[in-house]
Amino acid sequence: MPSIVSVNDLQKTYDSGFEALKRINLEIEEGEILALLGPNGAGKTTLISTICGITRPTSGTVTVGGHDVIDDFRGARQMIGLVPQEINLEPFMKVQNTVAFTRGLFGKKPDPAYLQDILTRLSLWDKRDAKVMELSGGMKRRVLIAKALSHGPRILFLDEPTAGVDVELRKDMWETVAALKADGVTTILTTHYIEEAEAIADRVAVINKGEILLVEDKADLMVRMGKKRLTIALQHPTDQIPDALSRYELILGNGGETLTYTYDTEGERTGITALLSDLSAAGLQMRDLQTGQSSLEDIFVDLVKDPA
């Protein structure tokens, strides 16, 4: 698929000398859902703000649909809908008025049917005449999303959109994102709920300390970096792992009742057969076995953790 967003050698250094972005290169494909993952302070919001033309880069270029975000800000910004982390709304405006006003800021003609569809999708139609100040936090978050979609953008940025909101809103949002994807809209999201990224993203980008560590198809990443865990329930608890089993790097847990063995799914040999044989030879009796696959969260934690 062609790229709708191109980031080339992007760097952002603040006056204090802090380098928030370090030569970022990123191609975002049209129509995809890209999950941008990283710990707090990794550079996620700075990167999004720069692509949206809110933050000016120190060097490098960003194009959105062929429009340079500096030289052709209006052309680039027309294509983008942004849902920021902070809830910043005019408290005395009615819901439908604030959404319609945002559409007007982009020079779009009134389209009541389109706005009704957006408000209905986000369960806001019944609240259309309510003042923003009368809404709950979750409902205000829905209004932010409606505002971001008001002008029919081809790219939607969701910066921690479900932080601190209810399960119902998250469900509505992901259904909306799926519907937008079907319409060809590109979605870039940052989230602390990595299981959500695992469920809906096509690709995953991991950023840490201002650098992109990887950008990869989610399924390929899970296969390439995923590991399996074998949990062995013992017939009788043990207070230590026998020296004869040290080469397996087992983890003793659950009060000495379980041993956990991690192995590479891509390896030619798992080592399980040898482990079970050595386990018996060491005098440990097995009661049960369970296997589990690494999650995207496990992979993410391994990527961004500082070396010991």
N, C-alpha and C positions, 0 to 999 in steps of 0.2 A: 504493500500500500504506500502511496505517496505521503511525504511528511507535510503536516499542516502547521507545525511549529518547529523551527530550526534554531538551536542555540549553539553558537560557535565561539569557543575560547572566552567564555563569559567570566569576567572577574569583577568583584565588588570589594573595595577596600575603603573602610570608613576613615574619617579624619584622625581617629585615635590610633590608627595603624592596624586595627583588627580586620583580617581578611575573611569576609563572610562567605565569598564564593571564590574558588580557585580553578580558573580555566575550565569551566564547565562546558562540556559538549553533549548535546542531547537532541535526538530527533524523535518527535512525537507524531505518530501515524494518524492519519485521518480516520475517524470513526472508532478508535480504540478507547478502552478504559485503562488508564495508566495509574497505578498506585505508586505514589512517591512516599517512601518510608525513610524515617530517620529519627534519632533521639532529639530531645529538646535542644535547640541551639545548633542543629546540624546545618541549617541554611535553607530549609524547606520554604519558609515564608518569604525569605529574601529572594529566592529563585522565582517563586510565583509572582511576587510584586514586581520584579524586573521584567518578566515576560509580559505582564499586564501594563507595563509602562508607568507604574507608580514609583518605582525606585530606578534611578539612573545608574547604569553600570559604569565602572571605572574604565573597562575596556571590553572588547568583544562585541558581537552582534546578536540580535534576536529578530527573527522574522516570523510573522503570523499570517498565514495565507498569502505569503509573498510580500507583505507589508512590513517594512522596518519599523520597529516599535518606537524609535526615536525620530527618524525622518518622516514617517507617515503614521504618526500616533493615532489619528482619527480612524484611518483605514484599518489599523490593527485592532484598536479598541472596539470597533463596531462588531468584530467577530467574536468577542470574548464576553462571557458572563462570569462574574466573580462572586463567590459566597465567602466573605471573610470570617475569621475566627470571632471577632468582636461584634456584638449586637449594637449597632448604632443606627437607630431609627427615630424619626420625628414622632414623639409620643402622642400628639394630639390629632394626627392625620388618620383618616379611616384607611382600612386595609386596602380596599380596591383603589383608592385615590393615590396612595403612596406607590403602588405598583404601576398604575397608569402614568404617574408623574415621571418615574424612572424611564419608562418606555419613551416618553416625550423628550427626555434629555438626550436620547440617542437619535432624535430627529425622525422617529417613526410615527406614522399616522395612527390615530386611535383605532383600536380593533377590539371591541368589547367581547366578541365571541372567542378570540384567542386568549384574552386575559381570563375569561370565565373558565376556559379549559385548564389553564395553569392553576388557578385557584381551586378548582374542583379536584384536580390530581393531587394537590397538597392538602386536601381536606380543609380548605380555607373559605370555600364559597359561602358557607353559613355564617362566617365571621366577616364577610366583606364590608359591612357597614359599621363594624366595631372599631373603636379607636385603638391604636397600637398599644397605648398604655393599659388597656383593659385585658390584654392577652397574657397568657402564661409564657414562660421562657421558651418552651418548646414551640408554641405557636409563633412567637416572634422569629424563631429560627426558620420556620416555614415561610414567613414573609420575606426574609432575606433571600431565600431560594427563589421565590416567585419574582422578586425584583431582578435577580440575576438572569432569569429566563424571559423577562418582559419584552425584550427587543429581538427575540429569536436568534440568539448567538449560535455559532457553529462549534464553539469551544466553551466548555464549562469547567471552571476551577472551583473545587470544593476544599477549602482549607480548614481541616478539622471540623467538618459540618455537624457531626453527631456528638461532639464532646459535651457530656453532661445532659443529654436529652433522653427522652423515653424511648423504649423499644418500638413503640408504634410509629414514631417519627422516622426512626432508622429504616423500618420496613417500608414506609411510604417513599422515603428518599431513594432507596435502592430500586424500588419498582419504577420510580420516575427516571432514574439513570438508565435502567434497562430499556425503557420506552424511548428515551432520547437516543440511545445507541442504535436502536432499530431505525431511527430517523436519520442516522449518519452523524450525530453529534459526537464530538470528541470530549471525553471527560478525564480530567486529571484530579486526583484526590489525595489529600494527606489525611491520615487517620491514626489514632492510637489503638483502634480496634482492628488489629491485624487480621483477625479471623474474617472480618468483612472484606478486606482487600483480597484475602485468599479465596473468598466466595465469588467476587464479581470482577476482579481485575483480569485483563488480558495479558498485560505485562507488568513487571515490577521494576522500579528504579530505587536503589538504596543510596542515600546521601549521608555523609558523616563528615563533620569538621570542614564543610564547604567543598567537599569533593564527591563526585559520583563514583561509588564503588562498583556498581554494576547496573546494567539495564538488560533485562532478559525476559523472554516469554515465561510466564508463571509456571506452566506445566513443565517446561524444560528445566527451569531452576529447581523445581521440586525433585525432579529425577536426578539432576546432576549433583545437587548438594544435600539431598535428603538422606537421612540415615534411618535405620530401623533399630528399635530397642526390643530386646528379649528380656522379659521379667520372669525370674524363676522364683516361685514360692517354695520355701523349704518346709520339710516335714517338721523340723525342730529348729528353733531360732539359734543363731550363732552370734557371738560377740565380736568376731573378727574373721577376716577372709584368710584362709590358709595360704601360706607362702607359695604352695604349688600352683595356685591359681592367679598369681600376681601378674602374669603376662597378659591376662585378659582385661585388665583395668576395670574390674567389676566395681559396682557401687552398692554398698550395703545399706538397706533401708528398712522402713517399717519395723523398727525395733529389732532388727536382726532377722526378720522373717523373710525378706526378699533380697535377691541379687539382681542387678540390672546390668545387662551386657549390650553395648552399642556396636553395630557393625555397618559397614559400607554396603549399600544396596548394589553398587556397581562393581564390587570386588568379585574376583573369580571364586574365591572361597569365603564363606561366612565365618568359619571357625566354630560353628555351633556344635557340630558332631564331636569335635575334639574337646570342647568345653564340657559337654555333658559327660563324656567319658572321664575327664579329669575330675569333675565334680564328684562323681561316684567314688573314684580312687581316693579322693581327699576325705571321704567319710561323710559327705553331705547328701542327705536324701531329698529328692525333689518331690513336691506335692502337686505342683501345677506349673504350666507355662503360658505366657501371654506375649503377643508381639504388638508393637505399635509403630506407626510411621511418624517421622519428624514433621512438624507443622511449619508453615511459613514463618511463624513467630520464632521457632527454634533456630531456623536459618538466619533470620534477621539478627537475633541476639548474638549468634556466633560471628556474624560479619562486623558488627559495630563495637563489640567488646574490646576494651583495651588489653593488649598483651600483658601477661603477668610479669 
